[in-house]
Amino acid sequence: MNKNVKTILMVAGIIMLGYGIYTLIAPEASLSVGPLDVTAQDNSNSYVTIGLGIAALLASFLGGRK
């Protein structure tokens, strides 16, 4: 595998992994009315993003070894 392709996969993997972890932790919406505090979060897409980030990192490290 070309060195440029490995670098691009590594950078994309790190960005996708970071974004997936951020969306997993950060709440999407919150509502505060008096003593009532409600937060809503949908994490289904963040797991896919984390998985793709890990796959891109593995492909950059293991791809094309001779």
PDBQT receptor file of N, H, CA, C and O in Angstrom, charges set to zero:
ATOM      1  N   MET A   1       0.857  -1.170   0.000  1.00  0.00    +0.000 N 
ATOM      2  CA  MET A   1       0.000   0.000   0.000  1.00  0.00    +0.000 C 
ATOM      3  C   MET A   1       0.901   1.230   0.000  1.00  0.00    +0.000 C 
ATOM      4  O   MET A   1       1.955   1.251   0.636  1.00  0.00    +0.000 OA
ATOM      5  N   ASN A   2       0.471   2.232  -0.713  1.00  0.00    +0.000 N 
ATOM      6  H   ASN A   2      -0.385   2.215  -1.229  1.00  0.00    +0.000 HD
ATOM      7  CA  ASN A   2       1.212   3.479  -0.823  1.00  0.00    +0.000 C 
ATOM      8  C   ASN A   2       1.278   4.202   0.525  1.00  0.00    +0.000 C 
ATOM      9  O   ASN A   2       0.347   4.132   1.328  1.00  0.00    +0.000 OA
ATOM     10  N   LYS A   3       2.392   4.895   0.755  1.00  0.00    +0.000 N 
ATOM     11  H   LYS A   3       3.148   4.951   0.103  1.00  0.00    +0.000 HD
ATOM     12  CA  LYS A   3       2.573   5.601   2.031  1.00  0.00    +0.000 C 
ATOM     13  C   LYS A   3       1.527   6.702   2.207  1.00  0.00    +0.000 C 
ATOM     14  O   LYS A   3       1.069   6.942   3.324  1.00  0.00    +0.000 OA
ATOM     15  N   ASN A   4       1.147   7.370   1.122  1.00  0.00    +0.000 N 
ATOM     16  H   ASN A   4       1.519   7.175   0.214  1.00  0.00    +0.000 HD
ATOM     17  CA  ASN A   4       0.136   8.431   1.213  1.00  0.00    +0.000 C 
ATOM     18  C   ASN A   4      -1.227   7.871   1.595  1.00  0.00    +0.000 C 
ATOM     19  O   ASN A   4      -1.960   8.489   2.367  1.00  0.00    +0.000 OA
ATOM     20  N   VAL A   5      -1.564   6.720   1.064  1.00  0.00    +0.000 N 
ATOM     21  H   VAL A   5      -0.969   6.218   0.437  1.00  0.00    +0.000 HD
ATOM     22  CA  VAL A   5      -2.849   6.092   1.379  1.00  0.00    +0.000 C 
ATOM     23  C   VAL A   5      -2.878   5.682   2.854  1.00  0.00    +0.000 C 
ATOM     24  O   VAL A   5      -3.897   5.841   3.525  1.00  0.00    +0.000 OA
ATOM     25  N   LYS A   6      -1.760   5.157   3.352  1.00  0.00    +0.000 N 
ATOM     26  H   LYS A   6      -0.932   5.028   2.806  1.00  0.00    +0.000 HD
ATOM     27  CA  LYS A   6      -1.689   4.783   4.765  1.00  0.00    +0.000 C 
ATOM     28  C   LYS A   6      -1.868   6.001   5.663  1.00  0.00    +0.000 C 
ATOM     29  O   LYS A   6      -2.560   5.934   6.679  1.00  0.00    +0.000 OA
ATOM     30  N   THR A   7      -1.247   7.109   5.287  1.00  0.00    +0.000 N 
ATOM     31  H   THR A   7      -0.686   7.164   4.461  1.00  0.00    +0.000 HD
ATOM     32  CA  THR A   7      -1.365   8.333   6.079  1.00  0.00    +0.000 C 
ATOM     33  C   THR A   7      -2.797   8.854   6.075  1.00  0.00    +0.000 C 
ATOM     34  O   THR A   7      -3.314   9.260   7.116  1.00  0.00    +0.000 OA
ATOM     35  N   ILE A   8      -3.432   8.845   4.919  1.00  0.00    +0.000 N 
ATOM     36  H   ILE A   8      -3.012   8.515   4.073  1.00  0.00    +0.000 HD
ATOM     37  CA  ILE A   8      -4.815   9.316   4.818  1.00  0.00    +0.000 C 
ATOM     38  C   ILE A   8      -5.746   8.424   5.637  1.00  0.00    +0.000 C 
ATOM     39  O   ILE A   8      -6.638   8.924   6.322  1.00  0.00    +0.000 OA
ATOM     40  N   LEU A   9      -5.544   7.110   5.572  1.00  0.00    +0.000 N 
ATOM     41  H   LEU A   9      -4.819   6.704   5.015  1.00  0.00    +0.000 HD
ATOM     42  CA  LEU A   9      -6.372   6.201   6.369  1.00  0.00    +0.000 C 
ATOM     43  C   LEU A   9      -6.159   6.415   7.858  1.00  0.00    +0.000 C 
ATOM     44  O   LEU A   9      -7.108   6.340   8.637  1.00  0.00    +0.000 OA
ATOM     45  N   MET A  10      -4.917   6.680   8.260  1.00  0.00    +0.000 N 
ATOM     46  H   MET A  10      -4.146   6.741   7.627  1.00  0.00    +0.000 HD
ATOM     47  CA  MET A  10      -4.644   6.891   9.676  1.00  0.00    +0.000 C 
ATOM     48  C   MET A  10      -5.307   8.171  10.180  1.00  0.00    +0.000 C 
ATOM     49  O   MET A  10      -5.912   8.181  11.252  1.00  0.00    +0.000 OA
ATOM     50  N   VAL A  11      -5.193   9.242   9.410  1.00  0.00    +0.000 N 
ATOM     51  H   VAL A  11      -4.701   9.234   8.540  1.00  0.00    +0.000 HD
ATOM     52  CA  VAL A  11      -5.806  10.518   9.816  1.00  0.00    +0.000 C 
ATOM     53  C   VAL A  11      -7.325  10.394   9.846  1.00  0.00    +0.000 C 
ATOM     54  O   VAL A  11      -7.970  10.865  10.782  1.00  0.00    +0.000 OA
ATOM     55  N   ALA A  12      -7.899   9.761   8.821  1.00  0.00    +0.000 N 
ATOM     56  H   ALA A  12      -7.375   9.378   8.060  1.00  0.00    +0.000 HD
ATOM     57  CA  ALA A  12      -9.351   9.584   8.783  1.00  0.00    +0.000 C 
ATOM     58  C   ALA A  12      -9.824   8.706   9.937  1.00  0.00    +0.000 C 
ATOM     59  O   ALA A  12     -10.874   8.974  10.522  1.00  0.00    +0.000 OA
ATOM     60  N   GLY A  13      -9.071   7.668  10.271  1.00  0.00    +0.000 N 
ATOM     61  H   GLY A  13      -8.218   7.450   9.796  1.00  0.00    +0.000 HD
ATOM     62  CA  GLY A  13      -9.432   6.800  11.382  1.00  0.00    +0.000 C 
ATOM     63  C   GLY A  13      -9.412   7.525  12.714  1.00  0.00    +0.000 C 
ATOM     64  O   GLY A  13     -10.301   7.331  13.543  1.00  0.00    +0.000 OA
ATOM     65  N   ILE A  14      -8.397   8.364  12.926  1.00  0.00    +0.000 N 
ATOM     66  H   ILE A  14      -7.675   8.522  12.253  1.00  0.00    +0.000 HD
ATOM     67  CA  ILE A  14      -8.311   9.120  14.180  1.00  0.00    +0.000 C 
ATOM     68  C   ILE A  14      -9.454  10.118  14.281  1.00  0.00    +0.000 C 
ATOM     69  O   ILE A  14     -10.048  10.271  15.348  1.00  0.00    +0.000 OA
ATOM     70  N   ILE A  15      -9.769  10.799  13.180  1.00  0.00    +0.000 N 
ATOM     71  H   ILE A  15      -9.286  10.675  12.314  1.00  0.00    +0.000 HD
ATOM     72  CA  ILE A  15     -10.860  11.782  13.185  1.00  0.00    +0.000 C 
ATOM     73  C   ILE A  15     -12.200  11.089  13.440  1.00  0.00    +0.000 C 
ATOM     74  O   ILE A  15     -13.001  11.566  14.244  1.00  0.00    +0.000 OA
ATOM     75  N   MET A  16     -12.446   9.967  12.760  1.00  0.00    +0.000 N 
ATOM     76  H   MET A  16     -11.795   9.580  12.106  1.00  0.00    +0.000 HD
ATOM     77  CA  MET A  16     -13.714   9.259  12.942  1.00  0.00    +0.000 C 
ATOM     78  C   MET A  16     -13.838   8.678  14.342  1.00  0.00    +0.000 C 
ATOM     79  O   MET A  16     -14.924   8.682  14.922  1.00  0.00    +0.000 OA
ATOM     80  N   LEU A  17     -12.742   8.181  14.883  1.00  0.00    +0.000 N 
ATOM     81  H   LEU A  17     -11.860   8.178  14.412  1.00  0.00    +0.000 HD
ATOM     82  CA  LEU A  17     -12.767   7.638  16.236  1.00  0.00    +0.000 C 
ATOM     83  C   LEU A  17     -13.046   8.738  17.256  1.00  0.00    +0.000 C 
ATOM     84  O   LEU A  17     -13.843   8.545  18.174  1.00  0.00    +0.000 OA
ATOM     85  N   GLY A  18     -12.400   9.877  17.101  1.00  0.00    +0.000 N 
ATOM     86  H   GLY A  18     -11.752  10.033  16.355  1.00  0.00    +0.000 HD
ATOM     87  CA  GLY A  18     -12.632  10.998  18.013  1.00  0.00    +0.000 C 
ATOM     88  C   GLY A  18     -14.050  11.530  17.919  1.00  0.00    +0.000 C 
ATOM     89  O   GLY A  18     -14.678  11.814  18.939  1.00  0.00    +0.000 OA
ATOM     90  N   TYR A  19     -14.562  11.666  16.695  1.00  0.00    +0.000 N 
ATOM     91  H   TYR A  19     -14.052  11.435  15.867  1.00  0.00    +0.000 HD
ATOM     92  CA  TYR A  19     -15.924  12.164  16.519  1.00  0.00    +0.000 C 
ATOM     93  C   TYR A  19     -16.948  11.178  17.084  1.00  0.00    +0.000 C 
ATOM     94  O   TYR A  19     -17.943  11.590  17.680  1.00  0.00    +0.000 OA
ATOM     95  N   GLY A  20     -16.709   9.887  16.899  1.00  0.00    +0.000 N 
ATOM     96  H   GLY A  20     -15.901   9.551  16.415  1.00  0.00    +0.000 HD
ATOM     97  CA  GLY A  20     -17.629   8.885  17.432  1.00  0.00    +0.000 C 
ATOM     98  C   GLY A  20     -17.671   8.893  18.947  1.00  0.00    +0.000 C 
ATOM     99  O   GLY A  20     -18.743   8.770  19.540  1.00  0.00    +0.000 OA
ATOM    100  N   ILE A  21     -16.515   9.036  19.579  1.00  0.00    +0.000 N 
ATOM    101  H   ILE A  21     -15.644   9.136  19.097  1.00  0.00    +0.000 HD
ATOM    102  CA  ILE A  21     -16.474   9.104  21.038  1.00  0.00    +0.000 C 
ATOM    103  C   ILE A  21     -17.135  10.383  21.527  1.00  0.00    +0.000 C 
ATOM    104  O   ILE A  21     -17.831  10.372  22.543  1.00  0.00    +0.000 OA
ATOM    105  N   TYR A  22     -16.922  11.490  20.811  1.00  0.00    +0.000 N 
ATOM    106  H   TYR A  22     -16.357  11.499  19.986  1.00  0.00    +0.000 HD
ATOM    107  CA  TYR A  22     -17.556  12.760  21.200  1.00  0.00    +0.000 C 
ATOM    108  C   TYR A  22     -19.072  12.659  21.128  1.00  0.00    +0.000 C 
ATOM    109  O   TYR A  22     -19.764  13.095  22.049  1.00  0.00    +0.000 OA
ATOM    110  N   THR A  23     -19.601  12.090  20.045  1.00  0.00    +0.000 N 
ATOM    111  H   THR A  23     -19.039  11.737  19.297  1.00  0.00    +0.000 HD
ATOM    112  CA  THR A  23     -21.060  11.977  19.921  1.00  0.00    +0.000 C 
ATOM    113  C   THR A  23     -21.628  10.965  20.904  1.00  0.00    +0.000 C 
ATOM    114  O   THR A  23     -22.804  11.044  21.257  1.00  0.00    +0.000 OA
ATOM    115  N   LEU A  24     -20.821  10.025  21.347  1.00  0.00    +0.000 N 
ATOM    116  H   LEU A  24     -19.865   9.961  21.061  1.00  0.00    +0.000 HD
ATOM    117  CA  LEU A  24     -21.274   9.060  22.345  1.00  0.00    +0.000 C 
ATOM    118  C   LEU A  24     -21.412   9.710  23.712  1.00  0.00    +0.000 C 
ATOM    119  O   LEU A  24     -22.314   9.367  24.476  1.00  0.00    +0.000 OA
ATOM    120  N   ILE A  25     -20.527  10.645  24.024  1.00  0.00    +0.000 N 
ATOM    121  H   ILE A  25     -19.794  10.924  23.404  1.00  0.00    +0.000 HD
ATOM    122  CA  ILE A  25     -20.500  11.268  25.348  1.00  0.00    +0.000 C 
ATOM    123  C   ILE A  25     -21.395  12.502  25.426  1.00  0.00    +0.000 C 
ATOM    124  O   ILE A  25     -22.133  12.665  26.397  1.00  0.00    +0.000 OA
ATOM    125  N   ALA A  26     -21.341  13.367  24.424  1.00  0.00    +0.000 N 
ATOM    126  H   ALA A  26     -20.741  13.234  23.635  1.00  0.00    +0.000 HD
ATOM    127  CA  ALA A  26     -22.068  14.639  24.464  1.00  0.00    +0.000 C 
ATOM    128  C   ALA A  26     -23.569  14.414  24.289  1.00  0.00    +0.000 C 
ATOM    129  O   ALA A  26     -23.978  13.699  23.374  1.00  0.00    +0.000 OA
ATOM    130  N   PRO A  27     -24.394  15.009  25.145  1.00  0.00    +0.000 N 
ATOM    131  CA  PRO A  27     -25.845  14.859  24.987  1.00  0.00    +0.000 C 
ATOM    132  C   PRO A  27     -26.355  15.654  23.787  1.00  0.00    +0.000 C 
ATOM    133  O   PRO A  27     -25.833  16.724  23.475  1.00  0.00    +0.000 OA
ATOM    134  N   GLU A  28     -27.373  15.124  23.121  1.00  0.00    +0.000 N 
ATOM    135  H   GLU A  28     -27.797  14.254  23.375  1.00  0.00    +0.000 HD
ATOM    136  CA  GLU A  28     -27.942  15.795  21.960  1.00  0.00    +0.000 C 
ATOM    137  C   GLU A  28     -28.842  16.953  22.361  1.00  0.00    +0.000 C 
ATOM    138  O   GLU A  28     -28.712  18.057  21.832  1.00  0.00    +0.000 OA
ATOM    139  N   ALA A  29     -29.729  16.711  23.272  1.00  0.00    +0.000 N 
ATOM    140  H   ALA A  29     -29.834  15.815  23.702  1.00  0.00    +0.000 HD
ATOM    141  CA  ALA A  29     -30.683  17.747  23.661  1.00  0.00    +0.000 C 
ATOM    142  C   ALA A  29     -30.933  17.661  25.155  1.00  0.00    +0.000 C 
ATOM    143  O   ALA A  29     -30.958  16.575  25.734  1.00  0.00    +0.000 OA
ATOM    144  N   SER A  30     -31.116  18.811  25.767  1.00  0.00    +0.000 N 
ATOM    145  H   SER A  30     -31.095  19.694  25.297  1.00  0.00    +0.000 HD
ATOM    146  CA  SER A  30     -31.431  18.821  27.197  1.00  0.00    +0.000 C 
ATOM    147  C   SER A  30     -32.499  19.868  27.461  1.00  0.00    +0.000 C 
ATOM    148  O   SER A  30     -32.572  20.886  26.773  1.00  0.00    +0.000 OA
ATOM    149  N   LEU A  31     -33.311  19.611  28.448  1.00  0.00    +0.000 N 
ATOM    150  H   LEU A  31     -33.251  18.784  29.006  1.00  0.00    +0.000 HD
ATOM    151  CA  LEU A  31     -34.396  20.498  28.824  1.00  0.00    +0.000 C 
ATOM    152  C   LEU A  31     -34.397  20.617  30.334  1.00  0.00    +0.000 C 
ATOM    153  O   LEU A  31     -34.357  19.613  31.046  1.00  0.00    +0.000 OA
ATOM    154  N   SER A  32     -34.442  21.849  30.819  1.00  0.00    +0.000 N 
ATOM    155  H   SER A  32     -34.474  22.664  30.241  1.00  0.00    +0.000 HD
ATOM    156  CA  SER A  32     -34.443  22.082  32.250  1.00  0.00    +0.000 C 
ATOM    157  C   SER A  32     -35.607  23.004  32.590  1.00  0.00    +0.000 C 
ATOM    158  O   SER A  32     -35.627  24.173  32.204  1.00  0.00    +0.000 OA
ATOM    159  N   VAL A  33     -36.583  22.450  33.324  1.00  0.00    +0.000 N 
ATOM    160  H   VAL A  33     -36.567  21.501  33.637  1.00  0.00    +0.000 HD
ATOM    161  CA  VAL A  33     -37.747  23.208  33.750  1.00  0.00    +0.000 C 
ATOM    162  C   VAL A  33     -37.877  23.039  35.260  1.00  0.00    +0.000 C 
ATOM    163  O   VAL A  33     -38.310  21.993  35.742  1.00  0.00    +0.000 OA
ATOM    164  N   GLY A  34     -37.501  24.065  35.990  1.00  0.00    +0.000 N 
ATOM    165  H   GLY A  34     -37.149  24.915  35.598  1.00  0.00    +0.000 HD
ATOM    166  CA  GLY A  34     -37.560  23.998  37.448  1.00  0.00    +0.000 C 
ATOM    167  C   GLY A  34     -36.666  22.885  37.974  1.00  0.00    +0.000 C 
ATOM    168  O   GLY A  34     -35.488  22.823  37.622  1.00  0.00    +0.000 OA
ATOM    169  N   PRO A  35     -37.205  22.011  38.807  1.00  0.00    +0.000 N 
ATOM    170  CA  PRO A  35     -36.389  20.920  39.339  1.00  0.00    +0.000 C 
ATOM    171  C   PRO A  35     -36.249  19.744  38.371  1.00  0.00    +0.000 C 
ATOM    172  O   PRO A  35     -35.490  18.813  38.640  1.00  0.00    +0.000 OA
ATOM    173  N   LEU A  36     -36.972  19.774  37.246  1.00  0.00    +0.000 N 
ATOM    174  H   LEU A  36     -37.589  20.530  37.027  1.00  0.00    +0.000 HD
ATOM    175  CA  LEU A  36     -36.958  18.686  36.283  1.00  0.00    +0.000 C 
ATOM    176  C   LEU A  36     -35.853  18.914  35.251  1.00  0.00    +0.000 C 
ATOM    177  O   LEU A  36     -35.784  19.980  34.638  1.00  0.00    +0.000 OA
ATOM    178  N   ASP A  37     -34.990  17.916  35.058  1.00  0.00    +0.000 N 
ATOM    179  H   ASP A  37     -35.045  17.050  35.556  1.00  0.00    +0.000 HD
ATOM    180  CA  ASP A  37     -33.908  17.997  34.090  1.00  0.00    +0.000 C 
ATOM    181  C   ASP A  37     -33.971  16.763  33.195  1.00  0.00    +0.000 C 
ATOM    182  O   ASP A  37     -33.830  15.640  33.678  1.00  0.00    +0.000 OA
ATOM    183  N   VAL A  38     -34.184  16.966  31.885  1.00  0.00    +0.000 N 
ATOM    184  H   VAL A  38     -34.299  17.878  31.493  1.00  0.00    +0.000 HD
ATOM    185  CA  VAL A  38     -34.357  15.870  30.943  1.00  0.00    +0.000 C 
ATOM    186  C   VAL A  38     -33.301  15.981  29.855  1.00  0.00    +0.000 C 
ATOM    187  O   VAL A  38     -33.104  17.056  29.288  1.00  0.00    +0.000 OA
ATOM    188  N   THR A  39     -32.612  14.866  29.557  1.00  0.00    +0.000 N 
ATOM    189  H   THR A  39     -32.771  13.993  30.017  1.00  0.00    +0.000 HD
ATOM    190  CA  THR A  39     -31.667  14.827  28.448  1.00  0.00    +0.000 C 
ATOM    191  C   THR A  39     -32.032  13.670  27.535  1.00  0.00    +0.000 C 
ATOM    192  O   THR A  39     -32.462  12.615  28.001  1.00  0.00    +0.000 OA
ATOM    193  N   ALA A  40     -31.863  13.866  26.241  1.00  0.00    +0.000 N 
ATOM    194  H   ALA A  40     -31.514  14.723  25.862  1.00  0.00    +0.000 HD
ATOM    195  CA  ALA A  40     -32.146  12.832  25.252  1.00  0.00    +0.000 C 
ATOM    196  C   ALA A  40     -30.880  12.573  24.446  1.00  0.00    +0.000 C 
ATOM    197  O   ALA A  40     -30.153  13.500  24.089  1.00  0.00    +0.000 OA
ATOM    198  N   GLN A  41     -30.633  11.305  24.170  1.00  0.00    +0.000 N 
ATOM    199  H   GLN A  41     -31.223  10.552  24.460  1.00  0.00    +0.000 HD
ATOM    200  CA  GLN A  41     -29.409  10.944  23.472  1.00  0.00    +0.000 C 
ATOM    201  C   GLN A  41     -29.669   9.728  22.590  1.00  0.00    +0.000 C 
ATOM    202  O   GLN A  41     -30.298   8.762  23.021  1.00  0.00    +0.000 OA
ATOM    203  N   ASP A  42     -29.181   9.783  21.355  1.00  0.00    +0.000 N 
ATOM    204  H   ASP A  42     -28.670  10.568  21.005  1.00  0.00    +0.000 HD
ATOM    205  CA  ASP A  42     -29.281   8.671  20.417  1.00  0.00    +0.000 C 
ATOM    206  C   ASP A  42     -27.858   8.281  20.019  1.00  0.00    +0.000 C 
ATOM    207  O   ASP A  42     -27.184   9.035  19.318  1.00  0.00    +0.000 OA
ATOM    208  N   ASN A  43     -27.402   7.119  20.456  1.00  0.00    +0.000 N 
ATOM    209  H   ASN A  43     -27.950   6.506  21.026  1.00  0.00    +0.000 HD
ATOM    210  CA  ASN A  43     -26.017   6.712  20.252  1.00  0.00    +0.000 C 
ATOM    211  C   ASN A  43     -25.829   5.699  19.133  1.00  0.00    +0.000 C 
ATOM    212  O   ASN A  43     -24.730   5.168  18.980  1.00  0.00    +0.000 OA
ATOM    213  N   SER A  44     -26.850   5.413  18.354  1.00  0.00    +0.000 N 
ATOM    214  H   SER A  44     -27.744   5.845  18.478  1.00  0.00    +0.000 HD
ATOM    215  CA  SER A  44     -26.742   4.347  17.368  1.00  0.00    +0.000 C 
ATOM    216  C   SER A  44     -25.722   4.663  16.275  1.00  0.00    +0.000 C 
ATOM    217  O   SER A  44     -25.016   3.760  15.826  1.00  0.00    +0.000 OA
ATOM    218  N   ASN A  45     -25.628   5.901  15.842  1.00  0.00    +0.000 N 
ATOM    219  H   ASN A  45     -26.202   6.634  16.206  1.00  0.00    +0.000 HD
ATOM    220  CA  ASN A  45     -24.672   6.256  14.795  1.00  0.00    +0.000 C 
ATOM    221  C   ASN A  45     -23.251   6.363  15.319  1.00  0.00    +0.000 C 
ATOM    222  O   ASN A  45     -22.306   6.174  14.553  1.00  0.00    +0.000 OA
ATOM    223  N   SER A  46     -23.072   6.657  16.583  1.00  0.00    +0.000 N 
ATOM    224  H   SER A  46     -23.840   6.811  17.205  1.00  0.00    +0.000 HD
ATOM    225  CA  SER A  46     -21.728   6.815  17.117  1.00  0.00    +0.000 C 
ATOM    226  C   SER A  46     -20.984   5.481  17.155  1.00  0.00    +0.000 C 
ATOM    227  O   SER A  46     -19.767   5.459  16.972  1.00  0.00    +0.000 OA
ATOM    228  N   TYR A  47     -21.682   4.372  17.388  1.00  0.00    +0.000 N 
ATOM    229  H   TYR A  47     -22.671   4.390  17.536  1.00  0.00    +0.000 HD
ATOM    230  CA  TYR A  47     -21.025   3.065  17.387  1.00  0.00    +0.000 C 
ATOM    231  C   TYR A  47     -20.518   2.710  15.990  1.00  0.00    +0.000 C 
ATOM    232  O   TYR A  47     -19.444   2.124  15.852  1.00  0.00    +0.000 OA
ATOM    233  N   VAL A  48     -21.272   3.055  14.970  1.00  0.00    +0.000 N 
ATOM    234  H   VAL A  48     -22.145   3.531  15.082  1.00  0.00    +0.000 HD
ATOM    235  CA  VAL A  48     -20.847   2.799  13.596  1.00  0.00    +0.000 C 
ATOM    236  C   VAL A  48     -19.615   3.641  13.263  1.00  0.00    +0.000 C 
ATOM    237  O   VAL A  48     -18.680   3.145  12.634  1.00  0.00    +0.000 OA
ATOM    238  N   THR A  49     -19.606   4.898  13.676  1.00  0.00    +0.000 N 
ATOM    239  H   THR A  49     -20.365   5.301  14.187  1.00  0.00    +0.000 HD
ATOM    240  CA  THR A  49     -18.475   5.778  13.414  1.00  0.00    +0.000 C 
ATOM    241  C   THR A  49     -17.217   5.288  14.130  1.00  0.00    +0.000 C 
ATOM    242  O   THR A  49     -16.126   5.321  13.560  1.00  0.00    +0.000 OA
ATOM    243  N   ILE A  50     -17.364   4.840  15.360  1.00  0.00    +0.000 N 
ATOM    244  H   ILE A  50     -18.250   4.814  15.823  1.00  0.00    +0.000 HD
ATOM    245  CA  ILE A  50     -16.219   4.300  16.100  1.00  0.00    +0.000 C 
ATOM    246  C   ILE A  50     -15.694   3.041  15.419  1.00  0.00    +0.000 C 
ATOM    247  O   ILE A  50     -14.482   2.869  15.289  1.00  0.00    +0.000 OA
ATOM    248  N   GLY A  51     -16.577   2.173  14.990  1.00  0.00    +0.000 N 
ATOM    249  H   GLY A  51     -17.562   2.313  15.095  1.00  0.00    +0.000 HD
ATOM    250  CA  GLY A  51     -16.167   0.944  14.300  1.00  0.00    +0.000 C 
ATOM    251  C   GLY A  51     -15.438   1.227  12.997  1.00  0.00    +0.000 C 
ATOM    252  O   GLY A  51     -14.431   0.584  12.700  1.00  0.00    +0.000 OA
ATOM    253  N   LEU A  52     -15.934   2.182  12.218  1.00  0.00    +0.000 N 
ATOM    254  H   LEU A  52     -16.752   2.704  12.460  1.00  0.00    +0.000 HD
ATOM    255  CA  LEU A  52     -15.262   2.538  10.972  1.00  0.00    +0.000 C 
ATOM    256  C   LEU A  52     -13.906   3.191  11.225  1.00  0.00    +0.000 C 
ATOM    257  O   LEU A  52     -12.964   2.989  10.458  1.00  0.00    +0.000 OA
ATOM    258  N   GLY A  53     -13.809   3.965  12.289  1.00  0.00    +0.000 N 
ATOM    259  H   GLY A  53     -14.574   4.128  12.912  1.00  0.00    +0.000 HD
ATOM    260  CA  GLY A  53     -12.529   4.576  12.643  1.00  0.00    +0.000 C 
ATOM    261  C   GLY A  53     -11.499   3.531  13.017  1.00  0.00    +0.000 C 
ATOM    262  O   GLY A  53     -10.341   3.621  12.608  1.00  0.00    +0.000 OA
ATOM    263  N   ILE A  54     -11.912   2.536  13.794  1.00  0.00    +0.000 N 
ATOM    264  H   ILE A  54     -12.853   2.463  14.127  1.00  0.00    +0.000 HD
ATOM    265  CA  ILE A  54     -10.999   1.456  14.176  1.00  0.00    +0.000 C 
ATOM    266  C   ILE A  54     -10.599   0.644  12.948  1.00  0.00    +0.000 C 
ATOM    267  O   ILE A  54      -9.439   0.251  12.819  1.00  0.00    +0.000 OA
ATOM    268  N   ALA A  55     -11.542   0.389  12.049  1.00  0.00    +0.000 N 
ATOM    269  H   ALA A  55     -12.484   0.708  12.153  1.00  0.00    +0.000 HD
ATOM    270  CA  ALA A  55     -11.229  -0.362  10.832  1.00  0.00    +0.000 C 
ATOM    271  C   ALA A  55     -10.239   0.405   9.956  1.00  0.00    +0.000 C 
ATOM    272  O   ALA A  55      -9.337  -0.198   9.376  1.00  0.00    +0.000 OA
ATOM    273  N   ALA A  56     -10.395   1.720   9.853  1.00  0.00    +0.000 N 
ATOM    274  H   ALA A  56     -11.128   2.211  10.324  1.00  0.00    +0.000 HD
ATOM    275  CA  ALA A  56      -9.462   2.516   9.048  1.00  0.00    +0.000 C 
ATOM    276  C   ALA A  56      -8.075   2.528   9.673  1.00  0.00    +0.000 C 
ATOM    277  O   ALA A  56      -7.075   2.469   8.958  1.00  0.00    +0.000 OA
ATOM    278  N   LEU A  57      -8.003   2.603  11.006  1.00  0.00    +0.000 N 
ATOM    279  H   LEU A  57      -8.815   2.651  11.587  1.00  0.00    +0.000 HD
ATOM    280  CA  LEU A  57      -6.697   2.546  11.674  1.00  0.00    +0.000 C 
ATOM    281  C   LEU A  57      -6.029   1.192  11.471  1.00  0.00    +0.000 C 
ATOM    282  O   LEU A  57      -4.828   1.129  11.208  1.00  0.00    +0.000 OA
ATOM    283  N   LEU A  58      -6.787   0.118  11.591  1.00  0.00    +0.000 N 
ATOM    284  H   LEU A  58      -7.763   0.169  11.805  1.00  0.00    +0.000 HD
ATOM    285  CA  LEU A  58      -6.214  -1.207  11.373  1.00  0.00    +0.000 C 
ATOM    286  C   LEU A  58      -5.751  -1.380   9.930  1.00  0.00    +0.000 C 
ATOM    287  O   LEU A  58      -4.702  -1.977   9.686  1.00  0.00    +0.000 OA
ATOM    288  N   ALA A  59      -6.510  -0.870   8.984  1.00  0.00    +0.000 N 
ATOM    289  H   ALA A  59      -7.362  -0.385   9.183  1.00  0.00    +0.000 HD
ATOM    290  CA  ALA A  59      -6.116  -0.958   7.583  1.00  0.00    +0.000 C 
ATOM    291  C   ALA A  59      -4.841  -0.156   7.312  1.00  0.00    +0.000 C 
ATOM    292  O   ALA A  59      -4.018  -0.554   6.488  1.00  0.00    +0.000 OA
ATOM    293  N   SER A  60      -4.682   0.961   7.998  1.00  0.00    +0.000 N 
ATOM    294  H   SER A  60      -5.351   1.284   8.667  1.00  0.00    +0.000 HD
ATOM    295  CA  SER A  60      -3.475   1.772   7.773  1.00  0.00    +0.000 C 
ATOM    296  C   SER A  60      -2.251   1.103   8.384  1.00  0.00    +0.000 C 
ATOM    297  O   SER A  60      -1.152   1.231   7.845  1.00  0.00    +0.000 OA
ATOM    298  N   PHE A  61      -2.416   0.393   9.494  1.00  0.00    +0.000 N 
ATOM    299  H   PHE A  61      -3.309   0.288   9.932  1.00  0.00    +0.000 HD
ATOM    300  CA  PHE A  61      -1.269  -0.261  10.131  1.00  0.00    +0.000 C 
ATOM    301  C   PHE A  61      -0.938  -1.611   9.488  1.00  0.00    +0.000 C 
ATOM    302  O   PHE A  61       0.235  -1.960   9.358  1.00  0.00    +0.000 OA
ATOM    303  N   LEU A  62      -1.942  -2.358   9.091  1.00  0.00    +0.000 N 
ATOM    304  H   LEU A  62      -2.895  -2.074   9.196  1.00  0.00    +0.000 HD
ATOM    305  CA  LEU A  62      -1.710  -3.712   8.602  1.00  0.00    +0.000 C 
ATOM    306  C   LEU A  62      -1.715  -3.838   7.088  1.00  0.00    +0.000 C 
ATOM    307  O   LEU A  62      -1.289  -4.867   6.563  1.00  0.00    +0.000 OA
ATOM    308  N   GLY A  63      -2.175  -2.842   6.382  1.00  0.00    +0.000 N 
ATOM    309  H   GLY A  63      -2.521  -2.007   6.808  1.00  0.00    +0.000 HD
ATOM    310  CA  GLY A  63      -2.319  -2.934   4.936  1.00  0.00    +0.000 C 
ATOM    311  C   GLY A  63      -0.995  -2.884   4.193  1.00  0.00    +0.000 C 
ATOM    312  O   GLY A  63      -0.183  -1.982   4.403  1.00  0.00    +0.000 OA
ATOM    313  N   GLY A  64      -0.785  -3.868   3.317  1.00  0.00    +0.000 N 
ATOM    314  H   GLY A  64      -1.444  -4.601   3.146  1.00  0.00    +0.000 HD
ATOM    315  CA  GLY A  64       0.338  -3.851   2.398  1.00  0.00    +0.000 C 
ATOM    316  C   GLY A  64       1.705  -4.116   2.992  1.00  0.00    +0.000 C 
ATOM    317  O   GLY A  64       2.703  -3.612   2.476  1.00  0.00    +0.000 OA
ATOM    318  N   ARG A  65       1.781  -4.887   4.054  1.00  0.00    +0.000 N 
ATOM    319  H   ARG A  65       0.971  -5.297   4.473  1.00  0.00    +0.000 HD
ATOM    320  CA  ARG A  65       3.108  -5.226   4.601  1.00  0.00    +0.000 C 
ATOM    321  C   ARG A  65       3.770  -6.262   3.714  1.00  0.00    +0.000 C 
ATOM    322  O   ARG A  65       3.129  -7.196   3.233  1.00  0.00    +0.000 OA
ATOM    323  N   LYS A  66       5.069  -6.079   3.507  1.00  0.00    +0.000 N 
ATOM    324  H   LYS A  66       5.590  -5.320   3.898  1.00  0.00    +0.000 HD
ATOM    325  CA  LYS A  66       5.814  -7.025   2.659  1.00  0.00    +0.000 C 
ATOM    326  C   LYS A  66       6.865  -7.736   3.454  1.00  0.00    +0.000 C 
ATOM    327  O   LYS A  66       7.591  -8.569   2.911  1.00  0.00    +0.000 OA
TER     328      LYS A  66
